Amino acid sequence: MVNQDQFYEKQLGFAYWYVTHKILLKNILTLFLLILAILLIAYNFYLLIFNFAIFQSNYQLILNNFVTTNSDYLALRQLNLPQSMQIGQIQTFANNENYDIVAELANPNQKWWATFDYQFQIGQTLTDKRQEFILPGQRKSLIDLAIENGNLASQLVLGNIKWQKEINFDNLYKDRYTFDIANIQYLSARELGIGEEVPVNRLTFQITNSGAYNYKSVNFLVFLKAGAQTAAVNQIVAEKILSGQTREISVTFFQALPKITSADIVPEINILDENVFLKF
């Protein structure tokens, strides 16, 4: 009981001391904060004089180094982002009353590939939207066949571009792009025995999948050449090209053509898209 009374006495004593010294404590706190503010103002004033007067050149050098470092970072970041695709010239080829359109596209990036939509500008209208892809470092042809007024195509329009990075592309390309083309044979309408009145020309070739992968389908771009010039273009899709399989493909051209001397055949498949492979 005595201890409890002593505790209460101490509490009452502290409360009395606080009440009697409250104004003094407030004044001490105010003085402390005032001195602290004066010191901070003096320190900032010192820094201004120090940086802008005495050591202005050194301070400016520090700022310049900061800006330079920031610019280097931005430049490095820019190098790690994909560069824009490069659009080449547009060519058109007569296809009876319509025209086939071909545009060249290049991907300057060695580790980035993209999927995208493309259309051709013809006057004030656009052709139907088509989907395509381009692999790292690839140059390819984008085509649209039998387009009315296609000879007026003025611009290739790209949209919905989606970039993806593949650091192991070279090894994947060697492993997956394993097509061998042989026995290319072109037969004109006359050689087919149809006669020149009916412009039906045919190209046949053999495709061999010499790799270990089975493909759901492969698109082939076909370019007929008259000397060094391209005379006609076409495309055909071959379904289910299996590992080790050799298939004969036939493409028909329904237009009058000059004397054809050679043909270029380009297998088109996105080897970086896992959906193109048939499961074993």
PLY file of the C-alpha trace (Angstrom):
ply
format ascii 1.0
element vertex 280
property float x
property float y
property float z
element edge 279
property int vertex1
property int vertex2
end_header
0.00 0.00 0.00
2.91 2.31 0.84
4.52 1.62 -2.59
1.27 2.44 -4.36
0.98 5.75 -2.52
4.54 6.62 -3.47
3.79 5.85 -7.15
0.78 8.17 -7.11
2.84 10.87 -5.48
5.47 10.61 -8.22
2.78 10.88 -10.92
1.29 13.95 -9.26
4.75 15.44 -8.91
5.57 14.97 -12.63
2.17 16.37 -13.66
2.70 19.42 -11.46
6.21 19.94 -12.86
4.95 19.66 -16.46
2.13 22.16 -15.87
4.44 24.68 -14.22
7.13 24.30 -16.95
4.83 23.88 -19.97
5.46 27.36 -21.36
9.21 26.99 -20.86
9.27 23.66 -22.70
7.28 25.15 -25.55
9.72 28.04 -25.82
12.70 25.67 -25.82
11.16 23.57 -28.62
10.38 26.69 -30.65
13.93 27.95 -30.22
15.34 24.54 -31.26
13.25 24.43 -34.43
14.19 28.01 -35.26
17.89 27.27 -34.87
17.50 24.12 -37.00
15.75 26.09 -39.77
18.48 28.76 -39.68
21.17 26.08 -39.97
19.42 24.42 -42.93
19.03 27.76 -44.70
22.66 28.58 -44.04
23.76 25.16 -45.34
21.74 25.54 -48.54
23.10 29.04 -49.00
26.60 27.64 -48.54
25.97 24.97 -51.19
24.73 27.58 -53.66
27.85 29.70 -53.15
30.09 26.63 -53.20
28.64 25.09 -56.40
27.77 28.17 -58.45
30.58 30.52 -57.47
33.68 28.82 -56.11
33.45 25.45 -57.90
31.01 26.26 -60.68
33.06 24.49 -63.38
33.28 21.26 -61.37
29.57 21.35 -60.59
28.74 21.86 -64.26
31.00 18.97 -65.18
29.10 16.70 -62.77
25.81 17.73 -64.36
27.19 17.15 -67.86
28.43 13.71 -66.86
24.98 12.87 -65.53
23.36 13.91 -68.82
25.95 11.98 -70.83
25.42 8.85 -68.76
21.67 9.17 -69.20
22.09 9.56 -72.98
24.35 6.51 -73.12
21.72 4.53 -71.25
19.02 5.61 -73.68
21.24 4.75 -76.64
21.98 1.31 -75.19
18.30 0.73 -74.52
17.50 1.77 -78.08
20.01 -0.74 -79.42
18.27 -3.50 -77.47
14.89 -2.68 -79.00
13.93 -3.91 -82.48
14.54 -1.56 -85.39
11.71 -0.85 -87.79
11.23 -3.07 -90.83
12.43 -1.68 -94.14
9.94 -1.56 -97.02
11.30 -1.95 -100.54
9.78 -1.31 -103.93
6.39 -2.52 -105.12
6.05 -4.45 -108.38
2.92 -5.48 -110.25
2.38 -8.22 -112.82
-0.52 -8.52 -115.24
-2.87 -11.40 -114.43
-5.51 -11.31 -117.18
-7.73 -8.32 -116.28
-6.25 -7.98 -112.78
-2.78 -7.63 -111.31
-0.55 -9.49 -108.88
1.26 -7.24 -106.39
4.65 -7.94 -104.82
6.42 -5.82 -102.19
9.84 -6.40 -100.66
10.26 -6.28 -96.87
13.45 -6.56 -94.82
14.00 -7.19 -91.11
17.34 -5.61 -90.04
17.20 -7.25 -86.60
19.28 -10.37 -86.05
17.51 -11.47 -82.84
13.97 -10.14 -83.30
11.12 -11.53 -85.39
7.62 -10.18 -85.90
4.08 -11.02 -86.89
1.99 -8.33 -88.57
-0.90 -7.49 -90.88
-0.36 -5.93 -94.29
-2.43 -4.24 -96.97
-1.75 -2.41 -100.23
-2.90 1.13 -100.82
-4.74 1.43 -104.16
-6.03 4.92 -104.72
-8.17 5.79 -101.69
-8.81 2.17 -100.69
-6.88 -0.67 -99.08
-6.78 -4.31 -100.11
-8.05 -6.98 -97.74
-5.94 -7.42 -94.63
-3.50 -10.33 -94.71
-1.37 -11.81 -91.92
2.33 -12.51 -92.22
5.58 -12.95 -90.29
9.22 -12.10 -90.82
12.16 -13.95 -89.26
15.34 -12.32 -87.90
17.52 -10.86 -90.66
15.07 -12.04 -93.33
14.25 -10.37 -96.64
10.96 -11.58 -98.04
8.25 -10.85 -100.57
4.68 -9.98 -99.60
2.15 -10.71 -102.31
-1.52 -10.24 -103.12
-2.89 -11.96 -106.20
-5.47 -11.03 -108.84
-6.23 -7.55 -107.48
-8.46 -5.22 -109.48
-6.52 -2.06 -110.41
-3.53 -3.61 -108.66
-1.21 -1.78 -111.04
-2.12 1.40 -109.09
-0.71 0.04 -105.81
1.29 2.87 -104.27
2.11 1.83 -100.73
2.53 -1.16 -98.43
0.70 -0.58 -95.13
1.81 -2.57 -92.06
-0.23 -2.89 -88.86
-0.60 -4.86 -85.63
3.17 -5.44 -85.49
4.20 -7.75 -82.63
7.92 -8.25 -81.97
9.45 -11.23 -80.22
13.08 -11.91 -79.38
14.88 -15.17 -80.16
18.57 -15.25 -79.19
19.04 -18.83 -80.47
17.63 -18.18 -83.94
20.65 -19.32 -85.98
20.67 -22.78 -84.43
16.89 -23.12 -84.67
16.96 -22.11 -88.33
19.58 -24.75 -89.20
17.61 -27.36 -87.31
14.11 -26.56 -88.59
14.36 -24.98 -92.04
15.35 -28.16 -93.86
13.71 -28.11 -97.30
15.36 -29.28 -100.51
13.80 -28.34 -103.85
14.62 -30.33 -107.00
13.31 -31.32 -110.45
11.78 -27.96 -111.33
9.95 -28.21 -114.64
7.96 -25.54 -116.45
5.48 -26.38 -119.20
3.86 -23.65 -121.27
0.34 -23.89 -122.71
1.81 -25.04 -126.02
3.93 -27.74 -124.36
0.89 -28.91 -122.42
-0.90 -29.36 -125.73
-3.62 -26.89 -124.82
-2.72 -24.28 -127.38
-1.90 -20.62 -126.98
-5.57 -19.55 -127.02
-6.01 -20.92 -123.49
-3.24 -19.45 -121.26
-2.69 -22.36 -118.88
0.93 -22.83 -117.85
2.21 -25.23 -115.24
5.23 -25.50 -112.98
6.07 -28.68 -111.09
8.78 -29.32 -108.53
9.72 -31.73 -105.78
10.07 -30.71 -102.15
11.90 -32.88 -99.61
11.71 -32.34 -95.88
15.15 -33.54 -94.82
14.76 -32.52 -91.18
13.30 -34.21 -88.12
10.12 -32.13 -87.88
6.66 -32.74 -89.32
4.87 -29.64 -90.60
1.13 -29.05 -90.77
1.51 -27.03 -93.96
4.08 -25.04 -95.91
3.37 -22.07 -98.16
5.44 -21.81 -101.35
6.03 -18.56 -103.22
6.76 -19.15 -106.90
8.48 -16.61 -109.16
8.74 -17.33 -112.89
11.69 -15.64 -114.60
12.14 -14.51 -118.19
15.86 -14.02 -118.24
16.77 -11.88 -115.22
13.28 -10.38 -114.89
10.36 -11.76 -112.91
7.45 -12.43 -115.27
4.81 -13.88 -112.92
4.19 -14.79 -109.28
2.00 -17.31 -107.55
1.69 -19.25 -104.31
0.51 -22.64 -103.22
0.05 -24.32 -99.84
1.11 -27.95 -99.34
-0.50 -29.78 -96.43
1.30 -32.21 -94.10
4.92 -32.34 -95.16
6.41 -35.04 -92.95
9.98 -35.69 -91.90
11.94 -37.44 -94.67
9.05 -37.10 -97.13
9.38 -36.04 -100.77
6.33 -34.48 -102.40
5.63 -33.30 -105.93
3.94 -29.91 -106.10
2.18 -28.41 -109.11
1.36 -24.71 -109.64
-0.81 -23.38 -112.48
-0.57 -19.91 -114.06
-3.69 -18.75 -115.89
-2.22 -15.90 -117.93
-0.25 -15.33 -121.10
3.46 -15.44 -120.32
6.69 -14.75 -122.21
9.32 -17.45 -122.64
10.14 -18.64 -119.13
13.78 -19.51 -118.52
13.87 -20.30 -114.78
11.91 -20.26 -111.55
12.57 -19.33 -107.92
10.65 -21.26 -105.26
10.64 -20.04 -101.66
9.24 -22.22 -98.85
7.50 -19.94 -96.32
6.98 -21.22 -92.78
7.37 -19.62 -89.39
9.77 -22.04 -87.75
9.59 -20.03 -84.50
5.86 -20.71 -84.13
5.29 -24.01 -82.33
1.82 -24.27 -83.86
3.24 -25.10 -87.31
4.52 -28.51 -86.17
2.61 -31.77 -86.23
2.81 -33.72 -83.00
4.34 -37.15 -83.20
0 1
1 2
2 3
3 4
4 5
5 6
6 7
7 8
8 9
9 10
10 11
11 12
12 13
13 14
14 15
15 16
16 17
17 18
18 19
19 20
20 21
21 22
22 23
23 24
24 25
25 26
26 27
27 28
28 29
29 30
30 31
31 32
32 33
33 34
34 35
35 36
36 37
37 38
38 39
39 40
40 41
41 42
42 43
43 44
44 45
45 46
46 47
47 48
48 49
49 50
50 51
51 52
52 53
53 54
54 55
55 56
56 57
57 58
58 59
59 60
60 61
61 62
62 63
63 64
64 65
65 66
66 67
67 68
68 69
69 70
70 71
71 72
72 73
73 74
74 75
75 76
76 77
77 78
78 79
79 80
80 81
81 82
82 83
83 84
84 85
85 86
86 87
87 88
88 89
89 90
90 91
91 92
92 93
93 94
94 95
95 96
96 97
97 98
98 99
99 100
100 101
101 102
102 103
103 104
104 105
105 106
106 107
107 108
108 109
109 110
110 111
111 112
112 113
113 114
114 115
115 116
116 117
117 118
118 119
119 120
120 121
121 122
122 123
123 124
124 125
125 126
126 127
127 128
128 129
129 130
130 131
131 132
132 133
133 134
134 135
135 136
136 137
137 138
138 139
139 140
140 141
141 142
142 143
143 144
144 145
145 146
146 147
147 148
148 149
149 150
150 151
151 152
152 153
153 154
154 155
155 156
156 157
157 158
158 159
159 160
160 161
161 162
162 163
163 164
164 165
165 166
166 167
167 168
168 169
169 170
170 171
171 172
172 173
173 174
174 175
175 176
176 177
177 178
178 179
179 180
180 181
181 182
182 183
183 184
184 185
185 186
186 187
187 188
188 189
189 190
190 191
191 192
192 193
193 194
194 195
195 196
196 197
197 198
198 199
199 200
200 201
201 202
202 203
203 204
204 205
205 206
206 207
207 208
208 209
209 210
210 211
211 212
212 213
213 214
214 215
215 216
216 217
217 218
218 219
219 220
220 221
221 222
222 223
223 224
224 225
225 226
226 227
227 228
228 229
229 230
230 231
231 232
232 233
233 234
234 235
235 236
236 237
237 238
238 239
239 240
240 241
241 242
242 243
243 244
244 245
245 246
246 247
247 248
248 249
249 250
250 251
251 252
252 253
253 254
254 255
255 256
256 257
257 258
258 259
259 260
260 261
261 262
262 263
263 264
264 265
265 266
266 267
267 268
268 269
269 270
270 271
271 272
272 273
273 274
274 275
275 276
276 277
277 278
278 279
